Amino acid sequence: MSVKEILFPTPIATKGLAGFPDALHDVTEARRVVEAMRLPVVRSRHAWLDVANLLMLAQASPYPVSIEVAQTALSRAVAAERRELRALPSEDSWVIAA
């Protein structure tokens, strides 16, 4: 028995995030990627755990409201990680001239 695709109303752009495809289109794909790429990482924030739980809930009860809540949480976690990546200093600034 295959898992039915539960599509997000609009895909979530994740281009540039390590281990993620360019976009996430459905709950199953998003859950798989979040569980594989963010939950095992020590630096993961609680937001990724919340996302994983909400994606599991959306799979268990695929009502539009569950899907939208999971999509919103995922979008916010992606946006927060992008802000962190932009805030990191360039490694070039640590180069010492010889």
ABEGO torsion letter per residue (X at the ends): XBBBBBBBABBBBABGBBGBBABBABAAAAAAAAAAAAAABAABBAAAAAAAAAAAAAAABBBAAAAAAAAAAAAAAAAAAAAAAAABBBAAAABBBX
